[in-house]
Amino acid sequence: MKLEDNEGHGGAKTSSRKRTASQSKRDESLTDRKRSKDGEKETESKHKAKHSSSKQPRKPLQEPKITSSGSLKAASDNDHAAVETKGVDVDPSPPSGKNAIDLNNNISAKDTESDERKVTKMEIQEVDLFAPIEHSDTERSYKKSKKSGDSQKDDNHKHKSRRRKKGHHGTDKEKNPEQREAGEISANRSDGNSKKRKRKDSCESDVLPTGDSKKETGVKKENAKKEREKKDIGSKDKKTTDENKRKKNPEGKEESKKKKKKNDGDEDGKTKRGERKEGVNSKWKWWEEGNINNGNKWTTLEHKGPLFPPEYEPLPNSVSFFYNGNPVKLSLAAEEVATFYAKMLDHEYTTKSSFQENFFTDWREEMTAEEREQIQKLSKCDFTHINKYFLEKSEEKKAMTKEQKQVLKEENNKLMEEYGFCVLDGHREKIGNFRVEPPGLFRGRGEHPKMGKLKKRIQPEEITINCSKGSNIPVAPTGHRWRKVQHDDTVTWLASWVENVQGNFKYVMLNPSSKLKGEKDWQKYEVARKLKLKVETIRRLYREDWKNREMKTRQRGVALYFIDKLALRAGNEKEESETADTVGCCSLRVEHITLHQEKGGQEFMVEFDFLGKDSIRYYNEVPVEGRVFKNLKLFMENKEPEDDLFDRINTTYLNKHLNQSMPGLTAKVFRTFNASTTLQEQLNKLTTADMSLEEKLLSYNRANRAVAILCNHQRAAPKTFEKSMQNLQDKIAQKQQQLDVAKKELKGAKKEHKKGGTERTRRLVEKKESVVKRLEEQLKKLQLQMTDREENKVIALGTSKLNYLDPRISVAWCRKFNVPIEKIYNKTQRDKFAWAIDMTEEDFQF
C-alpha cells in the first residue's frame, strides 16, 4: 500500500511514511495511558491487526514535545502519534479524510477529560493530524490536485529532506538507548516495505526535532554571519577614519590609543551605568496623567535627608592672622569666621561700612574673652596672609590633573546619587538643594542693612524632616538627632530650618523639573490665561471705584490700576529694622511719589522712586489718567512724607477682593498676565519669517527685554562687560577689514573676466562673490551680538523668562519660525519646562 501526503491542521502539510517501531512505540504509550484511565484493556491482537507490517513488539514512547512556537514535535525523527480512544474500533483499511477528521475530534474530546495527561484539545488534535493516515486512490488524486499550488514549497525543502535522510544514522547516535533501538527496528521494517513511496515535504522538517534544530541553527548562523559582516564593515570604516585622523594629526595618536583602552576597559561598566541613567533620565510625563490632587501634594515621599557641609579644617601653622602687626593665634571658632572675611577681601562688599560693622560685631561674639580684649578695631586686623593661602588653594584646584578632577567628580556623583534624589509617588525625582547652606557672611542684594552678618552653621537639631508614614526615615548624623519628623502631604518641602540672620524659613525643595514644581508653574500660567477672559470686566470695575464715595474703595481702585498698568508688586507689611526698606504698591509712602501737573509736554505725570524687591531701585515717570491723578492728590492731603499712601488697604484685603472677581486671582497673577501678554504681542510684532536666525533671536531678546523693563528686572553691569565689548569691537573691525579686502579682490576678478571671459575667470568671480557674501553674514552676526549685549547691559532677562513668561509662548514661537529651542532655553531650563515643550504646538497663543 502506498502512503500519500495528508494536509495537517491549519493548512500545514505532513508526509505520510511507512510506520516505524518508534511510531508504534508512541501508539502503545498513548494507548496504555488510555487503558489505565478508562479501565479498558485492549488485546495485543488488535495492535497487530492495525499494524500488520510491524512484526516487532512495541515499546513505550515518550510524549510529544511542545516547541517554543506552540507546535508539537515527536520524540524522535520518525515518530508520529497515533491515538486510540475508548469505544472506537480501528479498522486496518484506509479511512476517508472526513472520517479521519471526525475520529480526531472524538479523540480530542475524550482526551481533554483526562486529568493525568492535562493536554489541551488543540494539542491532541495537532498530534493526531500529524499521524499518518491512509487514503483511497480517489482521495489521493484529490489531495494531489489540491497540493499542486504548493509544489514549489515542497521543492524548496527537498534538498534538506534528502540531506537529513542521509544523516539519519548519525543523528541516532546522539539519542538515548531507547531511541537508538527504535531506529534499528525502523531500519529493519523499512527493508520489508521498500516498495512503499517515501515523500517528505516542508512540514516534516517542522515536526521532526532533528530537522528543526538544524533549520534554526542554520538561520542563527546566517544572522550571526550578517551581523559579523556589518561589524566588520563598520570597523573598517572606523579604522579608515581613524587612519585619516592620525595622518592629519600624528601627535594625537597616543591619545586615541588611551581613549580606545579606556573604552574597552569600561565596556562592561557602561551597560550598568547606561541602565541606571536610563532609569533616572526616563521622563515621567506627569502632565498626561491629569491634575487630581485634592489638596494633597503627594501620596508617598521618601528621601535620605539633607547633606551637611564638612567640618571646618584649621589653618596650617604657617598661616597667621595679624593684629596691629603682630601674629595672633585665634580660637577655632574665631579663626573660622576670620576666614570668611579673608576670602572676600577682593570683593566690593568688604569696602562697605555696613558690611564691616556687622561682620566685626558678630565676629567678636565668636571670640574668647581674651581675644575680645585684644582685638578692638577692624582697621588694625590683617587678613592678607589668610587671603593669600586660600588663593593658592584655589590655584592648586585649578591646576589639578584630569585624573584628580575625575576622582572629585565621582565622589560628588556618589553624594548626588545618595542625597540628590527622592522617591515621590513611586517615581524617582531630583532634589533641588539637598545640601545645607554652609556657614558664611550674609551678603544680601542691593544695600541690605544686614550685609556682613554671620550665617551660623546649621545643626541637625534645628532641622525638621518631612516624609510619608511608613517610609524609611532619614538617619541623622552620628551623635545628633532631628528637631522633628513630620508627615505633612499638603506641603512640598522635604526638610526645613530657620536661618539666624533674618529669621526666615529655609527649605529643601524638589528640582524645578519635578512634578510638584511643574504642576505649580502650569497652574500659575493657566490662571493668568483665564484672567485674559475677564480682565476687561475687572478693569471696568476698578475704574468705577475711582468715583466711589468711600475712601477705601477709591484706594483699592487706584492700587489695582498701578498693579495692572505698571506691573507693580503688591507689597507686604514688614517689621521695621528687620529687613531692608523695600516696598510694593500697597506699602508705598507719600515720599515715594511726586505729582507733576505737566512734565515733558505730558499732563498728569507721576514720578515713582523707591526700593523694590532685593533693594532694586524702581524709578519711573508715567502719565496717568486724570481721575487717578486727582485721587492721588486726595490721598496725600494732610500726610507726612513717611505716611502710607494707601493707608486704608493692605495686600490681604486686595487679594481677597480679587479672588471674589475670579477664583485663584491675586495681585501676582496680574504681573504674570501682563508679562506673558507683552511677550506675545512683541513677538508677533517683531518677528517675520524671512529673518535670519540671528535676527529672530535678537527680536526674541528685545521682546523679553520689554517684559524685563515692565517688571523692573534690573542688574548691575557685569564686571567683564567693558572687556567683552572691546573684544567684540575688535572682532568687528577685523571682520570689516577682511570684507574690504574681499570686495577689492572681487572687483579685480570682475575686471579680468570682463576683458577676456573664460571658464577660469568665471569660476574665480563666483568664488570671490561667495567669500564676500559669507563675510557680510559674519559681520552682520557680530554687529547683532554687539547690539544685543549693549541693550542687555543692565537688564536681567532670565528672571522674567523663568518666572513670569508662559514657556508655551516661546516654544510655539520656536516651532513656528524654525528656531531651535536650545537657542532660547538651556538644558536645565528645558528640563524645567518639559511639560510645555511636549504639549505645545506652533499655533499656541497666550
GUSEKOL-337168 format. One record per residue (C-alpha): x, y, z; residue number from 1; chain; residue in one letter. Coordinates in steps of 0.05 Angstrom, whole numbers, m for minus. Each point is the difference from the previous one (the first is absolute). Layout:
% GUSEKOL-337168
X Y Z NUM A a
...
This chain:
% GUSEKOL-337168
0 0 0 1 A m
27 68 m18 2 A k
m5 58 49 3 A l
m16 69 m25 4 A e
6 70 32 5 A d
m54 23 46 6 A n
m18 73 14 7 A e
10 15 74 8 A g
m32 49 47 9 A h
m2 73 m21 10 A g
21 m14 m70 11 A g
67 m33 19 12 A a
20 m60 m41 13 A k
29 m64 29 14 A t
34 m57 m37 15 A s
m28 m70 3 16 A s
54 m51 13 17 A r
3 m74 14 18 A k
m12 m14 74 19 A r
63 m9 42 20 A t
11 m34 66 21 A a
8 68 31 22 A s
m69 19 m23 23 A q
m28 m65 26 24 A s
34 15 65 25 A k
m37 67 6 26 A r
m66 m32 m18 27 A d
7 m51 54 28 A e
20 51 52 29 A s
m61 42 m14 30 A l
m45 m61 m3 31 A t
26 m27 66 32 A d
m16 66 33 33 A r
m71 m3 m26 34 A k
m8 m69 27 35 A r
23 19 70 36 A s
m47 61 1 37 A k
m63 m29 m31 38 A d
6 m70 29 39 A g
m1 m34 m68 40 A e
51 m52 m20 41 A k
16 m8 m73 42 A e
28 m66 m26 43 A t
67 m6 m35 44 A e
m35 m30 m61 45 A s
m34 67 m15 46 A k
68 33 m4 47 A h
26 m52 m47 48 A k
m64 5 m42 49 A a
8 75 m6 50 A k
75 m1 m13 51 A h
9 m64 m39 52 A s
66 23 m30 53 A s
33 4 69 54 A s
25 m68 24 55 A k
40 28 58 56 A q
m30 10 69 57 A p
m14 73 16 58 A r
33 39 55 59 A k
m26 59 40 60 A p
11 66 m34 61 A l
13 70 28 62 A q
m55 52 m5 63 A e
5 53 m54 64 A p
41 61 17 65 A k
m28 71 m6 66 A i
45 49 m36 67 A t
7 74 18 68 A s
m46 18 m58 69 A s
m56 m41 30 70 A g
3 m58 m51 71 A s
10 m73 20 72 A l
61 m41 m17 73 A k
8 m75 1 74 A a
50 m31 48 75 A a
45 m27 m56 76 A s
12 9 m74 77 A d
m48 m50 m27 78 A n
m53 2 54 79 A d
m72 20 m12 80 A h
m55 m7 52 81 A a
m60 m45 m11 82 A a
m51 4 56 83 A v
m54 m51 13 84 A e
m62 17 40 85 A t
m48 m39 42 86 A k
m56 m32 m39 87 A g
29 13 m69 88 A v
22 m59 m42 89 A d
56 15 m47 90 A v
m9 m32 m68 91 A d
64 m17 m37 92 A p
m30 22 m66 93 A s
14 72 m19 94 A p
m54 47 25 95 A p
m26 60 m38 96 A s
26 69 16 97 A g
m65 21 32 98 A k
m1 m60 45 99 A n
71 14 20 100 A a
m16 70 22 101 A i
m62 m23 38 102 A d
42 m52 35 103 A l
50 52 20 104 A n
m54 44 29 105 A n
m28 m58 41 106 A n
68 m15 26 107 A i
10 73 19 108 A s
m65 2 39 109 A a
18 m63 38 110 A k
71 19 15 111 A d
m16 70 28 112 A t
m38 m36 55 113 A e
63 m36 23 114 A s
29 35 62 115 A d
62 m43 m3 116 A e
24 24 m68 117 A r
m25 73 7 118 A k
8 13 m75 119 A v
m44 50 m36 120 A t
m49 m18 m55 121 A k
41 38 m52 122 A m
64 m36 19 123 A e
m32 m69 m8 124 A i
m31 20 m66 125 A q
68 22 m25 126 A e
31 m67 20 127 A v
m53 m40 m35 128 A d
0 43 m62 129 A l
74 m11 m8 130 A f
m9 m76 5 131 A a
2 m39 m66 132 A p
m69 m16 m30 133 A i
m10 m45 m60 134 A e
m48 23 m54 135 A h
m35 m29 m61 136 A s
23 14 m71 137 A d
m57 50 m10 138 A t
19 38 62 139 A e
74 m2 m20 140 A r
m15 30 m68 141 A s
m41 56 34 142 A y
57 13 48 143 A k
50 4 m56 144 A k
m41 51 m38 145 A s
m9 42 63 146 A k
75 m2 15 147 A k
21 19 m71 148 A s
2 74 20 149 A g
48 m16 57 150 A d
49 m42 m41 151 A s
50 57 m1 152 A q
5 m2 76 153 A k
11 m75 m3 154 A d
58 9 m49 155 A d
32 52 45 156 A n
5 m50 57 157 A h
18 m61 m41 158 A k
74 10 5 159 A h
m3 7 76 160 A k
m43 m62 6 161 A s
49 m42 m41 162 A r
59 26 41 163 A r
m36 m16 64 164 A r
m16 m70 m26 165 A k
73 m13 m16 166 A k
21 22 69 167 A g
m53 m42 36 168 A h
47 m51 30 169 A h
46 55 23 170 A g
m55 35 38 171 A t
m22 m65 32 172 A d
67 m7 34 173 A k
m14 62 40 174 A e
m66 m26 28 175 A k
m13 m42 62 176 A n
1 m77 m4 177 A p
m75 m7 m9 178 A e
0 47 m59 179 A q
60 m36 m31 180 A r
m36 m66 8 181 A e
m62 30 m32 182 A a
43 24 m57 183 A g
28 m70 m12 184 A e
m71 m29 0 185 A i
m21 54 m50 186 A s
58 m19 m45 187 A a
m20 m73 1 188 A n
m72 17 m15 189 A r
21 45 m58 190 A s
30 m61 m35 191 A d
m67 m35 1 192 A g
m36 61 m27 193 A n
50 22 m52 194 A s
m52 4 m55 195 A k
m39 55 37 196 A k
8 71 m23 197 A r
39 46 46 198 A k
m14 73 m10 199 A r
21 55 50 200 A k
m26 71 m5 201 A d
12 65 37 202 A s
m44 m16 60 203 A c
42 m62 17 204 A e
59 45 15 205 A s
m46 41 46 206 A d
m24 m62 38 207 A v
65 m38 8 208 A l
47 27 53 209 A p
64 m17 m37 210 A t
m20 38 m62 211 A g
m29 58 41 212 A d
64 8 40 213 A s
41 m1 m64 214 A k
m46 52 m31 215 A k
4 46 61 216 A e
74 m9 4 217 A t
8 18 m74 218 A g
m43 63 9 219 A v
39 21 62 220 A k
67 m11 m35 221 A k
m24 40 m60 222 A e
m23 58 45 223 A n
64 m2 40 224 A a
40 1 m64 225 A k
m38 62 m24 226 A k
12 35 67 227 A e
75 m16 m4 228 A r
3 27 m70 229 A e
m34 65 22 230 A k
48 6 58 231 A k
59 m13 m45 232 A d
m24 54 m49 233 A i
m11 49 58 234 A g
68 m15 30 235 A s
33 8 m68 236 A k
m33 68 m10 237 A d
20 19 71 238 A k
71 m23 m12 239 A k
2 40 m65 240 A t
m25 62 36 241 A t
49 m10 57 242 A d
57 m8 m50 243 A e
m19 64 m35 244 A n
m3 36 66 245 A k
68 m27 20 246 A r
29 22 m66 247 A k
m27 70 11 248 A k
19 2 74 249 A n
57 m49 15 250 A p
10 31 69 251 A e
m68 m24 23 252 A g
17 m73 m13 253 A k
16 m17 72 254 A e
m62 36 25 255 A e
m45 m40 m47 256 A s
31 m65 26 257 A k
m13 21 71 258 A k
m72 16 m16 259 A k
m7 m68 m34 260 A k
28 m36 60 261 A k
m45 38 46 262 A k
m61 m17 m41 263 A n
20 m74 m3 264 A d
11 m2 75 265 A g
m66 33 16 266 A d
m41 m41 m48 267 A e
m32 m42 54 268 A d
m11 60 46 269 A g
m33 41 m54 270 A k
m59 m46 m4 271 A t
m14 5 74 272 A k
9 75 2 273 A r
m41 7 m63 274 A g
m56 m40 30 275 A e
2 41 63 276 A r
0 65 m39 277 A k
m57 m23 m42 278 A e
m40 m13 63 279 A g
18 68 28 280 A v
m10 41 m63 281 A n
m62 m36 m25 282 A s
m49 58 1 283 A k
m62 m7 42 284 A w
m54 34 m41 285 A k
m43 18 59 286 A w
m38 52 m41 287 A w
m33 m58 m39 288 A e
m28 m30 64 289 A e
m46 58 16 290 A g
2 48 60 291 A n
m39 m33 56 292 A i
32 14 67 293 A n
m59 21 44 294 A n
46 45 40 295 A g
51 m55 12 296 A n
67 11 m34 297 A k
23 m73 4 298 A w
m19 m69 24 299 A t
68 m29 17 300 A t
65 38 12 301 A l
67 m30 19 302 A e
69 31 2 303 A h
68 m2 36 304 A k
m4 68 32 305 A g
45 60 m13 306 A p
76 m4 m8 307 A l
40 41 50 308 A f
63 39 m18 309 A p
66 m27 24 310 A p
29 22 66 311 A e
49 58 2 312 A y
73 m17 m14 313 A e
48 43 41 314 A p
52 42 m35 315 A l
71 m27 m3 316 A p
49 28 50 317 A n
36 37 m55 318 A s
m61 44 m13 319 A v
m14 53 53 320 A s
m48 56 15 321 A f
32 66 18 322 A f
m27 54 45 323 A y
37 66 4 324 A n
59 m33 m35 325 A g
5 m58 49 326 A n
m20 m72 m15 327 A p
m59 m25 42 328 A v
m20 m72 9 329 A k
m76 0 m2 330 A l
m47 m50 31 331 A s
m31 m49 m49 332 A l
m68 35 m2 333 A a
30 69 m9 334 A a
49 m25 m52 335 A e
m56 m30 m42 336 A e
m38 66 m2 337 A v
65 37 m17 338 A a
9 m45 m61 339 A t
m70 21 m25 340 A f
22 72 m1 341 A y
69 m15 m28 342 A a
m30 m37 m60 343 A k
m39 64 m18 344 A m
57 50 4 345 A l
m1 10 m75 346 A d
m75 10 m2 347 A h
m37 66 m1 348 A e
m40 m19 62 349 A y
60 6 47 350 A t
7 74 m19 351 A t
m70 16 26 352 A k
m5 28 71 353 A s
m64 m37 17 354 A s
31 m66 m21 355 A f
62 13 42 356 A q
m39 21 62 357 A e
m47 m60 m2 358 A n
57 m48 m10 359 A f
43 28 56 360 A f
m59 m2 48 361 A t
m17 m73 m14 362 A d
74 m20 m2 363 A w
12 27 70 364 A r
m57 m43 25 365 A e
38 m62 m23 366 A e
65 21 33 367 A m
23 m20 69 368 A t
4 53 55 369 A a
75 8 m10 370 A e
m8 9 m75 371 A e
m55 52 9 372 A r
45 38 48 373 A e
58 m2 m50 374 A q
m37 12 m66 375 A i
m36 67 5 376 A q
0 30 m70 377 A k
m10 m32 m69 378 A l
46 51 m32 379 A s
60 m31 37 380 A k
m17 m70 m23 381 A c
43 m31 m56 382 A d
m33 m56 m39 383 A f
48 1 m60 384 A t
39 m62 19 385 A h
m64 m41 7 386 A i
m26 29 m66 387 A n
65 m19 m35 388 A k
m5 m71 28 389 A y
m70 m10 m29 390 A f
20 30 m67 391 A l
56 m51 m4 392 A e
m48 m56 17 393 A k
m46 25 m55 394 A s
57 m1 m51 395 A e
19 m70 22 396 A e
m71 m23 m13 397 A k
1 32 m69 398 A k
67 m35 m15 399 A a
m26 m69 18 400 A m
11 m55 m51 401 A t
m58 m32 m37 402 A k
6 m62 42 403 A e
m4 40 65 404 A q
m60 38 m25 405 A k
m32 m65 m21 406 A q
8 m27 70 407 A v
m34 61 29 408 A l
m55 m5 m52 409 A k
m13 m72 18 410 A e
m4 17 74 411 A e
m50 55 m14 412 A n
m40 m48 m44 413 A n
m4 m50 57 414 A k
m26 53 47 415 A l
m50 22 m54 416 A m
m25 m71 m8 417 A e
m10 m8 75 418 A e
m28 68 20 419 A y
m20 33 m65 420 A g
m62 m42 m15 421 A f
m64 m19 35 422 A c
m57 m48 m16 423 A v
m65 38 m11 424 A l
m62 m43 m13 425 A d
44 m56 m25 426 A g
40 44 m47 427 A h
73 21 9 428 A r
2 76 2 429 A e
60 46 4 430 A k
9 45 61 431 A i
18 72 m13 432 A g
43 21 60 433 A n
16 m62 41 434 A f
61 33 33 435 A r
m8 40 64 436 A v
28 70 m12 437 A e
70 5 31 438 A p
17 55 50 439 A p
24 66 m28 440 A g
m14 74 m3 441 A l
m68 26 m23 442 A f
3 43 m62 443 A r
m71 17 m20 444 A g
m19 39 m62 445 A r
7 73 m11 446 A g
14 41 63 447 A e
m26 m51 49 448 A h
6 24 72 449 A p
22 m68 26 450 A k
57 m13 m49 451 A m
62 m28 34 452 A g
m37 m35 56 453 A k
22 m71 18 454 A l
m41 m58 m27 455 A k
11 m54 52 456 A k
10 m74 m12 457 A r
m66 m38 m2 458 A i
m4 m60 46 459 A q
m46 m61 m9 460 A p
m36 19 64 461 A e
m27 61 m37 462 A e
m28 m38 m60 463 A i
m70 m27 m10 464 A t
m8 m61 m46 465 A i
m62 m11 m42 466 A n
m14 m69 m30 467 A c
m57 m49 m7 468 A s
m24 m48 54 469 A k
30 m69 m6 470 A g
60 24 m40 471 A s
73 m6 21 472 A n
12 61 44 473 A i
67 35 m16 474 A p
55 m16 49 475 A v
29 60 37 476 A a
77 8 3 477 A p
35 m39 54 478 A t
m10 31 68 479 A g
m58 44 m23 480 A h
m75 m4 m8 481 A r
m52 37 m41 482 A w
m41 55 30 483 A r
m64 m33 m24 484 A k
m26 m51 m51 485 A v
m68 15 m30 486 A q
m44 m30 m55 487 A h
m35 59 m32 488 A d
m23 m16 m71 489 A d
m28 70 m11 490 A t
69 32 m7 491 A v
54 m13 m51 492 A t
64 9 41 493 A w
42 m58 25 494 A l
38 35 57 495 A a
m3 70 32 496 A s
37 43 50 497 A w
3 73 21 498 A v
61 41 m19 499 A e
27 47 53 500 A n
12 65 m40 501 A v
m71 18 m20 502 A q
m38 m55 36 503 A g
m28 m27 m65 504 A n
m17 m73 m13 505 A f
46 m37 m47 506 A k
m24 m62 m37 507 A y
27 m60 m37 508 A v
m45 m2 m62 509 A m
m5 m42 m62 510 A l
35 19 m65 511 A n
m36 48 m47 512 A p
m8 m58 m49 513 A s
m40 m41 51 514 A s
m75 m13 m3 515 A k
m17 44 59 516 A l
36 61 m28 517 A k
m26 m13 m70 518 A g
m72 m6 23 519 A e
7 66 38 520 A k
27 36 m61 521 A d
m52 m28 m46 522 A w
m56 19 47 523 A q
29 70 7 524 A k
0 13 m74 525 A y
m69 m30 m10 526 A e
m29 48 52 527 A v
34 57 m37 528 A a
m31 m23 m65 529 A r
m69 m1 33 530 A k
11 71 23 531 A l
6 20 m74 532 A k
m74 m17 m7 533 A l
m22 42 59 534 A k
51 56 2 535 A v
m44 51 m36 536 A e
m56 m11 50 537 A t
49 9 58 538 A i
28 63 m31 539 A r
m69 29 m9 540 A r
m16 m14 73 541 A l
63 32 29 542 A y
m11 61 m44 543 A r
m69 7 31 544 A e
33 m4 69 545 A d
38 65 m14 546 A w
m67 37 7 547 A k
m24 m38 61 548 A n
m20 42 61 549 A r
40 m47 47 550 A e
74 16 6 551 A m
19 m73 10 552 A k
m33 m19 m65 553 A t
34 57 m38 554 A r
68 m21 27 555 A q
m14 m72 m21 556 A r
m17 23 m71 557 A g
63 43 m7 558 A v
45 m55 29 559 A a
m29 m51 m50 560 A l
13 50 m56 561 A y
74 4 19 562 A f
6 m76 7 563 A i
m33 m10 m68 564 A d
33 55 m41 565 A k
69 3 33 566 A l
7 m73 21 567 A a
17 22 71 568 A l
6 m53 54 569 A r
m56 3 51 570 A a
49 10 58 571 A g
m2 m31 70 572 A n
2 29 69 573 A e
68 m10 33 574 A k
26 15 69 575 A e
44 60 5 576 A e
75 m7 6 577 A s
m5 m75 m16 578 A e
10 4 m75 579 A t
19 49 m54 580 A a
m48 58 m13 581 A d
m34 m32 m60 582 A t
m71 16 m19 583 A v
m55 m20 m48 584 A g
m64 32 m24 585 A c
m40 m7 64 586 A c
59 22 44 587 A s
18 62 m41 588 A l
12 62 42 589 A r
m14 73 m18 590 A v
74 12 m9 591 A e
5 m53 m55 592 A h
m42 39 m51 593 A i
2 70 m29 594 A t
m58 30 m39 595 A l
11 44 m61 596 A h
m59 35 m32 597 A q
41 5 m63 598 A e
70 m25 m16 599 A k
35 m12 m66 600 A g
m61 23 m39 601 A g
m46 m52 34 602 A q
m54 12 51 603 A e
m13 m36 65 604 A f
71 m29 9 605 A m
17 m43 61 606 A v
72 m11 20 607 A e
15 m64 38 608 A f
65 m9 39 609 A d
7 m56 52 610 A f
38 m64 16 611 A l
m36 m62 m25 612 A g
14 m73 12 613 A k
73 m18 15 614 A d
13 75 11 615 A s
m3 13 m75 616 A i
m18 72 m13 617 A r
m64 13 m39 618 A y
m1 66 m35 619 A y
m53 17 m51 620 A n
m37 60 m28 621 A e
m68 m18 m28 622 A v
m61 39 m23 623 A p
m64 m21 35 624 A v
m74 14 m12 625 A e
m29 64 29 626 A g
m45 m35 50 627 A r
60 m39 27 628 A v
42 63 6 629 A f
m57 35 38 630 A k
m7 m59 48 631 A n
75 m2 14 632 A l
m3 73 21 633 A k
m58 m17 46 634 A l
38 m59 31 635 A f
61 45 14 636 A m
m38 56 35 637 A e
20 13 73 638 A n
52 m56 0 639 A k
73 0 17 640 A e
52 m28 m49 641 A p
8 m64 41 642 A e
m75 m13 3 643 A d
m31 m55 m43 644 A d
m30 22 m65 645 A l
m53 m56 2 646 A f
m15 2 75 647 A d
m68 m34 m4 648 A r
20 m64 m37 649 A i
52 m56 3 650 A n
20 m59 m43 651 A t
m45 m49 35 652 A t
m62 43 m11 653 A y
19 11 m73 654 A l
10 m74 m15 655 A n
m65 m18 34 656 A k
m37 49 m44 657 A h
34 m27 m63 658 A l
m17 m72 18 659 A n
m73 20 2 660 A q
6 25 m72 661 A s
33 m64 m24 662 A m
19 m62 40 663 A p
75 m5 10 664 A g
12 72 m21 665 A l
53 39 40 666 A t
40 63 m12 667 A a
58 m44 m22 668 A k
m41 m31 m56 669 A v
m6 69 m32 670 A f
76 3 m3 671 A r
4 m68 m34 672 A t
m58 18 m47 673 A f
30 67 m22 674 A n
69 m31 m9 675 A a
m24 m57 m44 676 A s
m47 45 m39 677 A t
56 49 m14 678 A t
46 m56 m25 679 A l
m54 m28 m46 680 A q
m16 69 m29 681 A e
73 18 m10 682 A q
18 m66 m34 683 A l
m59 7 m48 684 A n
22 70 m15 685 A k
76 m8 m7 686 A l
7 m68 m35 687 A t
m8 m16 m73 688 A t
12 m66 m36 689 A a
53 28 m48 690 A d
48 20 57 691 A m
66 m36 11 692 A s
9 m41 63 693 A l
42 55 34 694 A e
m54 52 m17 695 A e
m54 m44 29 696 A k
40 m9 64 697 A l
10 75 6 698 A l
m75 10 m8 699 A s
m13 m50 55 700 A y
50 33 47 701 A n
m31 68 m14 702 A r
m69 m27 16 703 A a
28 m31 64 704 A n
34 66 16 705 A r
m66 37 m5 706 A a
m28 m48 53 707 A v
61 8 45 708 A a
m7 76 m3 709 A i
m74 m5 17 710 A l
15 m44 60 711 A c
61 42 21 712 A n
48 m59 m7 713 A h
65 38 3 714 A q
71 m20 15 715 A r
68 32 8 716 A a
44 1 m61 717 A a
45 m62 0 718 A p
72 12 20 719 A k
25 m29 m65 720 A t
m50 40 m42 721 A f
49 52 m25 722 A e
53 m51 m16 723 A k
m48 m46 m38 724 A s
m27 59 m39 725 A m
70 21 m19 726 A q
16 m70 m24 727 A n
m64 0 m41 728 A l
18 68 m30 729 A q
69 m26 m19 730 A d
m32 m60 m35 731 A k
m47 45 m38 732 A i
57 45 m23 733 A a
40 m61 m22 734 A q
m59 m29 m37 735 A k
m13 67 m34 736 A q
72 2 m23 737 A q
m6 m70 m29 738 A q
m64 20 m35 739 A l
34 61 m31 740 A d
57 m43 m27 741 A v
m49 m51 m27 742 A a
m41 54 m36 743 A k
64 27 m33 744 A k
18 m70 m23 745 A e
m70 m10 m27 746 A l
4 65 m38 747 A k
67 m20 m32 748 A g
m28 m69 m18 749 A a
m60 32 m35 750 A k
46 46 m40 751 A k
42 m59 m23 752 A e
m61 m39 m19 753 A h
m28 60 m39 754 A k
64 5 m42 755 A k
5 m72 m20 756 A g
m56 m43 27 757 A g
22 m72 10 758 A t
m24 m57 43 759 A e
57 12 49 760 A r
m17 74 9 761 A t
m74 m16 7 762 A r
15 m50 56 763 A r
46 50 33 764 A l
m55 53 1 765 A v
m49 m49 30 766 A e
50 m20 53 767 A k
14 72 20 768 A k
m74 16 2 769 A e
m13 m58 48 770 A s
58 24 45 771 A v
m29 70 2 772 A v
m69 m26 16 773 A k
26 m44 56 774 A r
40 57 31 775 A l
m60 46 m3 776 A e
m43 m50 37 777 A e
54 m9 53 778 A q
7 75 9 779 A l
m75 9 7 780 A k
m2 m55 51 781 A k
55 33 42 782 A l
m36 67 m4 783 A q
m65 m31 23 784 A l
37 m31 59 785 A q
29 67 19 786 A m
m68 34 m3 787 A t
m31 m55 42 788 A d
54 4 53 789 A r
m3 75 4 790 A e
m76 m1 9 791 A e
4 m54 54 792 A n
55 35 39 793 A k
m43 16 61 794 A v
m61 m43 m15 795 A i
m9 m70 29 796 A a
m37 m43 m51 797 A l
3 m65 38 798 A g
m46 19 57 799 A t
m60 15 m43 800 A s
15 m58 m48 801 A k
m1 m51 56 802 A l
m54 28 46 803 A n
m49 45 m37 804 A y
m1 m22 m73 805 A l
m43 m59 m20 806 A d
50 m47 m32 807 A p
m51 m23 m51 808 A r
5 68 m33 809 A i
74 m9 m12 810 A s
m7 m73 m22 811 A v
m55 17 m50 812 A a
41 58 m27 813 A w
61 m46 m10 814 A c
m41 m51 m38 815 A r
m35 51 m42 816 A k
64 35 m22 817 A f
46 m62 m1 818 A n
43 25 57 819 A v
34 m55 41 820 A p
m28 m1 71 821 A i
72 m8 24 822 A e
12 72 m21 823 A k
m53 24 49 824 A i
4 m50 58 825 A y
63 m35 25 826 A n
0 m72 25 827 A k
m24 16 71 828 A t
m55 46 m26 829 A q
m23 m53 m50 830 A r
m7 m49 56 831 A d
m39 50 41 832 A k
m49 13 m58 833 A f
m3 m71 m27 834 A a
m76 1 8 835 A w
m5 62 m45 836 A a
48 m27 m53 837 A i
m38 m65 m4 838 A d
m71 27 m6 839 A m
8 65 m40 840 A t
m13 8 m74 841 A e
21 58 m44 842 A e
m70 31 m1 843 A d
m2 12 76 844 A f
m19 71 22 845 A q
0 23 72 846 A f
